[in-house]
């Protein structure tokens, strides 16, 4: 059985958690393939808002098994808090949630290293979430990391101590004022590790291979967004993992020819958290209103999101590198009430008009070229069928489909799982 893949096509925060939750009824297994607790997936149903940071978004469905893949980095402390938050829902965590032995662990000193590194950059900081993600992936590629499977070995604490000592020497090297009580942090960490060890560890690539052979349906869930990909994003203002479709292969052990549908999720406008270039960013009242209506604050960090018009140049780029087969447009309801809408359809780049994403999109090199659309006034949040859409919204969707040459199959008109319209 083939594996379907769901990922974000912008700078994250597209609404992936909601769509995974909506689609989970069609799948036996939901498998998270990269990222860590820097990414929050928000789900809303029955009047309750849930933010998941490491646990796959299918956890609230009775029949789905949730896999944390080898490409994910896990902070046991954050993970324990997530589990504590799920207790009241009577979810059978020990059968519904399984973890790859090859997933790497975020240590307390990884978080301290992250803070020291970012502080040392001053004004040149990249906007890290300070969750220890970057240093953990650095240890992974540097072949120093500690993995979930190490917790089953007798000498894992010796490995832990050796790596922690190395980290403390590195923190001192940065020569910045990072105050911490490692002993206190470690008490919390080791308690959380014991909780982690109570769950089922698997060789996830073998597990998923056997699941495919037996005909089980699998949805691979990505975190963050394609424009944050370490190779294809707006480097260096990116994350430390592969957020594109290729990451599902390396982050789960799934062969490329086993990927079938690629669901690409995007907002009807564009947002970005933290530092980095953003060609269509709005600095006026329209941008502020967009942020207010859309409640644009980071699910994990609480940081305000920068807002701007939809960048079709960037969206074409990410749809192309991911091989997207179906699109899902989120937060269409946020654009209700704007008299005029704009879509960036090209760039003026160093005096030349281009329609592709160039190497550098810093503001001194880029001026967006816009196509304007008439807005709509109707409240979309109460709508339940595409036939109820105003003409102006249909014109907006039709234009995007024509330009992207990919069907928009879902339009989200609110945060709740019921506010999801299939086209």
C-alpha positions as CSV (number, residue, x, y, z in Angstrom):
1,X,0.0,0.0,0.0
2,X,1.3,3.5,-0.9
3,X,2.0,6.2,1.6
4,X,0.2,9.6,1.3
5,X,2.1,12.7,2.5
6,X,0.9,15.9,4.0
7,X,3.1,19.0,4.3
8,X,3.1,22.8,4.5
9,X,4.0,24.9,1.5
10,X,4.8,28.2,3.1
11,X,6.8,29.2,6.3
12,X,4.8,26.9,8.5
13,X,1.7,27.6,10.5
14,X,-0.5,26.6,7.5
15,X,-3.0,24.5,9.5
16,X,-1.5,21.0,9.0
17,X,-2.7,19.7,12.4
18,X,-6.4,20.4,11.5
19,X,-6.2,18.7,8.1
20,X,-4.4,15.6,9.5
21,X,-7.2,15.4,12.1
22,X,-9.8,15.7,9.4
23,X,-8.2,13.1,7.1
24,X,-7.2,10.6,9.9
25,X,-10.5,8.7,9.5
26,X,-9.2,7.5,6.1
27,X,-5.9,6.1,7.5
28,X,-4.7,3.3,9.8
29,X,-1.4,5.0,10.6
30,X,-0.3,8.6,11.1
31,X,3.5,9.0,11.0
32,X,5.4,12.2,11.9
33,X,8.6,12.4,9.9
34,X,10.7,15.4,11.0
35,X,11.0,18.4,13.3
36,X,10.5,18.6,17.0
37,X,8.7,20.6,19.7
38,X,9.5,23.9,17.8
39,X,6.4,23.1,15.7
40,X,2.9,23.2,17.2
41,X,0.0,21.6,15.4
42,X,-3.3,23.1,16.5
43,X,-6.6,21.0,16.4
44,X,-10.0,22.3,17.5
45,X,-13.2,20.3,18.0
46,X,-16.0,20.1,20.5
47,X,-15.2,23.6,21.6
48,X,-11.7,22.6,22.8
49,X,-8.4,23.8,21.3
50,X,-5.4,21.3,21.4
51,X,-1.8,22.1,20.6
52,X,0.4,19.1,19.8
53,X,4.1,19.5,19.5
54,X,5.7,16.1,19.0
55,X,2.7,13.6,19.0
56,X,1.1,13.1,15.6
57,X,-2.2,14.8,15.0
58,X,-4.2,11.5,14.6
59,X,-4.0,10.8,18.4
60,X,-7.6,11.8,19.0
61,X,-9.0,9.1,16.6
62,X,-9.8,5.7,18.2
63,X,-8.6,3.6,15.3
64,X,-5.3,5.3,14.2
65,X,-1.9,4.2,15.3
66,X,0.5,7.2,15.7
67,X,4.2,6.8,14.8
68,X,7.0,9.2,15.8
69,X,9.6,8.6,13.1
70,X,13.4,8.5,13.1
71,X,13.6,12.0,11.6
72,X,11.9,13.6,14.6
73,X,13.8,15.0,17.6
74,X,12.2,14.5,21.0
75,X,12.5,16.6,24.1
76,X,11.3,14.2,26.9
77,X,10.3,17.1,29.1
78,X,8.0,18.6,26.5
79,X,6.8,15.2,25.5
80,X,5.8,14.4,29.1
81,X,3.8,17.6,29.3
82,X,2.0,16.7,26.1
83,X,1.1,13.3,27.5
84,X,-0.1,14.9,30.8
85,X,-2.3,17.2,28.7
86,X,-3.9,14.2,27.0
87,X,-4.7,12.3,30.3
88,X,-8.2,13.7,30.6
89,X,-9.2,12.3,27.2
90,X,-8.7,8.7,28.3
91,X,-6.6,7.9,25.2
92,X,-4.8,4.5,25.3
93,X,-1.4,6.0,24.7
94,X,0.6,2.8,25.2
95,X,-1.2,1.2,22.2
96,X,-1.9,4.2,20.0
97,X,1.6,5.9,20.2
98,X,4.8,4.2,19.1
99,X,8.3,5.7,18.8
100,X,11.2,5.0,16.5
101,X,14.4,3.9,18.2
102,X,16.3,6.0,15.7
103,X,14.7,9.3,16.8
104,X,17.2,11.6,18.5
105,X,16.7,13.1,22.0
106,X,16.9,16.8,22.9
107,X,19.0,17.1,26.0
108,X,18.7,20.1,28.5
109,X,22.1,21.3,27.3
110,X,20.9,21.3,23.7
111,X,18.4,24.0,24.7
112,X,21.2,25.9,26.6
113,X,23.4,25.7,23.5
114,X,20.6,27.1,21.4
115,X,20.2,30.1,23.6
116,X,23.9,30.7,23.8
117,X,24.4,30.5,20.1
118,X,21.4,32.8,19.3
119,X,22.6,35.4,21.9
120,X,26.1,35.4,20.4
121,X,24.7,36.5,17.0
122,X,23.2,39.8,18.3
123,X,21.3,41.5,15.5
124,X,22.2,38.7,13.1
125,X,20.1,36.1,15.0
126,X,18.0,33.8,12.8
127,X,14.9,33.7,15.0
128,X,15.4,30.3,16.6
129,X,12.6,29.0,18.8
130,X,15.3,28.1,21.4
131,X,13.9,24.6,21.8
132,X,17.3,23.0,21.2
133,X,16.4,21.7,17.7
134,X,19.4,23.0,15.8
135,X,22.0,21.7,18.3
136,X,20.3,18.3,18.4
137,X,20.4,18.0,14.6
138,X,24.0,19.1,14.6
139,X,24.9,16.3,17.0
140,X,22.9,13.9,14.8
141,X,25.0,14.9,11.7
142,X,28.1,15.1,13.8
143,X,27.5,11.5,15.0
144,X,27.4,12.5,18.6
145,X,23.7,12.3,19.3
146,X,21.7,10.2,21.7
147,X,18.8,8.2,20.3
148,X,15.7,6.8,21.8
149,X,17.1,3.3,21.3
150,X,20.1,4.2,23.5
151,X,17.7,4.4,26.5
152,X,17.5,0.5,26.3
153,X,21.2,0.2,26.7
154,X,23.0,0.0,30.1
155,X,25.6,2.7,29.3
156,X,23.2,5.4,28.1
157,X,23.8,7.7,31.1
158,X,27.6,7.5,30.4
159,X,26.9,8.6,26.9
160,X,24.7,11.3,28.2
161,X,27.3,12.6,30.6
162,X,30.0,12.7,28.0
163,X,27.9,14.7,25.6
164,X,26.6,17.1,28.3
165,X,30.2,17.8,29.4
166,X,31.1,18.6,25.8
167,X,28.1,20.9,25.5
168,X,29.0,22.9,28.7
169,X,32.5,23.5,27.3
170,X,30.8,24.8,24.1
171,X,28.4,27.1,26.1
172,X,31.5,28.6,27.8
173,X,33.1,29.2,24.4
174,X,30.2,31.5,23.3
175,X,31.1,33.8,26.2
176,X,27.5,35.1,26.7
177,X,25.5,35.4,29.8
178,X,23.3,32.2,29.9
179,X,22.2,31.5,33.5
180,X,21.1,28.0,34.2
181,X,20.8,25.3,36.9
182,X,21.7,22.1,35.1
183,X,21.1,19.9,38.1
184,X,17.5,21.2,38.3
185,X,17.0,20.7,34.6
186,X,18.4,17.2,34.7
187,X,16.0,16.2,37.5
188,X,13.0,17.1,35.3
189,X,14.7,15.5,32.3
190,X,15.4,12.1,33.9
191,X,11.9,11.9,35.3
192,X,10.5,12.6,31.8
193,X,12.9,9.9,30.3
194,X,11.3,7.3,32.6
195,X,7.9,8.2,31.2
196,X,9.2,8.0,27.6
197,X,10.7,4.5,28.4
198,X,7.2,3.3,29.4
199,X,6.1,3.6,25.8
200,X,6.6,1.2,22.9
201,X,9.9,1.6,20.9
202,X,10.0,0.2,17.4
203,X,12.2,-0.2,14.4
204,X,10.0,2.2,12.5
205,X,11.2,1.5,9.0
206,X,10.5,-2.2,9.4
207,X,7.1,-1.5,11.1
208,X,6.0,0.7,8.2
209,X,7.3,-1.7,5.6
210,X,5.2,-4.5,7.1
211,X,2.2,-2.2,7.4
212,X,2.5,-1.4,3.7
213,X,2.7,-5.1,2.8
214,X,-0.4,-5.9,4.9
215,X,-2.4,-3.2,3.1
216,X,-2.6,-0.6,5.8
217,X,-3.1,3.0,4.9
218,X,-0.5,5.5,6.0
219,X,-0.4,9.3,6.1
220,X,3.0,10.9,6.7
221,X,2.7,14.2,8.6
222,X,5.2,17.0,8.1
223,X,5.9,19.8,10.5
224,X,6.8,23.5,9.8
225,X,6.8,24.5,6.1
226,X,8.7,23.9,2.8
227,X,10.2,27.5,2.8
228,X,11.9,26.5,6.1
229,X,13.6,23.5,4.6
230,X,17.3,23.4,5.3
231,X,18.2,23.0,1.6
232,X,15.3,24.7,-0.3
233,X,14.1,27.3,2.2
234,X,15.2,30.9,2.8
235,X,18.6,29.9,4.2
236,X,19.9,30.7,6.8
237,X,16.5,31.6,8.2
238,X,15.4,28.0,8.1
239,X,14.9,25.0,10.4
240,X,17.5,22.2,10.7
241,X,15.5,19.4,9.1
242,X,14.1,18.4,5.6
243,X,10.6,19.7,5.6
244,X,9.9,18.8,2.0
245,X,8.6,15.5,0.6
246,X,12.1,14.0,0.6
247,X,12.0,14.3,4.4
248,X,9.3,11.7,4.5
249,X,11.6,9.1,2.9
250,X,14.6,9.8,5.1
251,X,12.5,10.5,8.2
252,X,10.5,7.3,8.1
253,X,12.5,4.9,5.9
254,X,9.8,4.9,3.2
255,X,11.1,4.4,-0.4
256,X,10.4,7.2,-2.8
257,X,8.3,5.0,-5.1
258,X,6.0,4.3,-2.2
259,X,4.8,7.9,-2.0
260,X,1.4,8.3,-3.7
261,X,-0.6,11.5,-3.0
262,X,1.2,14.6,-1.8
263,X,-1.2,17.0,0.0
264,X,0.1,20.6,0.0
265,X,-1.4,23.0,2.6
266,X,-1.3,26.8,2.3
267,X,-3.0,29.8,3.7
268,X,-5.1,32.1,1.5
269,X,-2.5,34.7,2.5
270,X,1.1,34.4,3.8
271,X,2.6,34.5,7.3
272,X,6.0,34.1,8.8
273,X,7.3,33.9,12.4
274,X,10.8,35.2,13.3
275,X,13.5,36.6,11.1
276,X,14.1,36.2,7.4
277,X,13.0,37.7,4.1
278,X,9.3,38.0,3.2
279,X,8.6,39.7,-0.1
280,X,4.8,40.2,0.3
281,X,4.9,41.3,3.9
282,X,2.5,44.1,4.8
283,X,3.5,46.8,7.3
284,X,0.2,48.7,7.1
285,X,-3.3,48.5,8.6
286,X,-4.2,45.7,6.2
287,X,-1.5,43.5,7.6
288,X,-2.4,44.3,11.2
289,X,-6.1,43.5,10.5
290,X,-5.1,40.2,8.8
291,X,-3.1,39.3,11.9
292,X,-6.0,40.3,14.3
293,X,-8.7,38.4,12.4
294,X,-6.5,35.4,11.8
295,X,-5.3,35.3,15.4
296,X,-1.8,35.1,14.0
297,X,0.4,34.1,17.0
298,X,2.7,31.1,17.1
299,X,1.1,27.9,18.5
300,X,4.3,27.1,20.5
301,X,6.1,30.3,21.0
302,X,3.2,32.8,21.1
303,X,5.3,35.1,18.9
304,X,3.2,37.3,16.6
305,X,3.3,36.2,12.9
306,X,4.2,38.6,10.2
307,X,1.4,38.8,7.6
308,X,1.3,39.5,3.8
309,X,-0.5,38.7,0.6
310,X,-0.3,35.3,-1.0
311,X,3.0,34.8,-2.8
312,X,2.2,32.6,-5.8
313,X,5.8,32.6,-6.9
314,X,6.9,30.9,-3.7
315,X,3.8,28.6,-3.7
316,X,4.6,27.4,-7.3
317,X,8.2,26.7,-6.2
318,X,7.2,24.6,-3.2
319,X,4.4,22.8,-5.0
320,X,7.0,21.9,-7.7
321,X,9.8,20.6,-5.4
322,X,7.3,18.5,-3.4
323,X,5.4,17.0,-6.4
324,X,2.1,18.2,-4.9
325,X,-1.0,16.4,-6.2
326,X,-3.8,18.1,-4.2
327,X,-4.0,21.5,-2.5
328,X,-5.8,22.6,0.6
329,X,-6.4,26.3,1.2
330,X,-6.7,27.4,4.8
331,X,-8.1,30.5,6.5
332,X,-10.1,31.7,3.5
333,X,-12.5,33.1,6.1
334,X,-9.8,35.6,7.3
335,X,-9.9,37.4,4.0
336,X,-13.7,38.2,4.3
337,X,-14.3,41.9,4.4
338,X,-11.2,43.1,2.5
339,X,-12.3,45.3,-0.4
340,X,-9.3,44.3,-2.6
341,X,-7.1,41.3,-2.4
342,X,-3.7,40.9,-4.0
343,X,-1.7,37.9,-5.2
344,X,2.0,38.1,-6.0
345,X,2.4,36.6,-9.5
346,X,6.0,37.7,-10.2
347,X,9.0,39.6,-9.0
348,X,11.1,42.5,-10.2
349,X,14.5,41.0,-9.5
350,X,17.6,43.2,-10.0
351,X,15.8,45.1,-12.8
352,X,14.4,42.0,-14.5
353,X,10.9,40.5,-14.3
354,X,11.0,36.9,-13.2
355,X,8.3,34.3,-12.2
356,X,10.5,31.8,-10.2
357,X,12.0,32.0,-6.7
358,X,15.6,33.2,-7.0
359,X,18.6,32.4,-4.8
360,X,18.2,35.6,-2.8
361,X,14.8,37.2,-1.9
362,X,16.1,39.9,0.5
363,X,14.1,43.2,0.1
364,X,16.9,45.0,-1.6
365,X,16.7,42.6,-4.5
366,X,13.0,41.9,-4.8
367,X,9.9,43.9,-5.6
368,X,6.6,41.8,-5.8
369,X,4.4,42.2,-8.8
370,X,0.7,41.9,-7.9
371,X,-2.6,40.9,-9.5
372,X,-5.6,42.4,-7.8
373,X,-8.9,40.7,-7.1
374,X,-12.3,42.0,-5.8
375,X,-12.8,40.9,-2.2
376,X,-15.9,39.4,-0.7
377,X,-18.0,40.5,2.4
378,X,-19.7,37.2,3.2
379,X,-18.9,35.4,6.4
380,X,-17.6,32.0,5.3
381,X,-17.5,30.4,8.8
382,X,-21.1,29.2,8.7
383,X,-20.9,27.8,5.1
384,X,-20.8,24.0,4.6
385,X,-20.9,23.5,0.9
386,X,-18.9,25.1,-2.1
387,X,-22.2,26.1,-3.7
388,X,-22.5,28.7,-0.9
389,X,-19.2,30.4,-1.8
390,X,-19.4,34.0,-3.1
391,X,-18.4,34.5,-6.7
392,X,-15.3,36.5,-5.7
393,X,-14.0,33.6,-3.6
394,X,-14.6,31.2,-6.5
395,X,-12.8,33.6,-8.8
396,X,-9.8,33.7,-6.4
397,X,-9.7,29.9,-6.1
398,X,-10.1,29.4,-9.9
399,X,-7.2,31.7,-10.5
400,X,-4.9,29.9,-8.1
401,X,-5.8,26.5,-9.6
402,X,-5.1,27.7,-13.1
403,X,-1.8,29.2,-12.2
404,X,-0.6,26.2,-10.0
405,X,-2.2,23.6,-12.3
406,X,-3.2,21.6,-9.2
407,X,-6.7,21.1,-7.8
408,X,-7.7,22.8,-4.5
409,X,-9.6,20.0,-2.9
410,X,-10.3,21.5,0.5
411,X,-11.1,25.0,1.6
412,X,-11.0,25.7,5.4
413,X,-13.4,28.3,6.7
414,X,-12.7,28.2,10.4
415,X,-10.5,26.5,13.1
416,X,-13.0,23.7,14.0
417,X,-12.7,20.3,12.2
418,X,-16.4,20.8,11.0
419,X,-15.4,24.0,9.2
420,X,-13.8,22.1,6.4
421,X,-15.3,22.2,2.9
422,X,-14.5,19.5,0.3
423,X,-14.6,20.6,-3.3
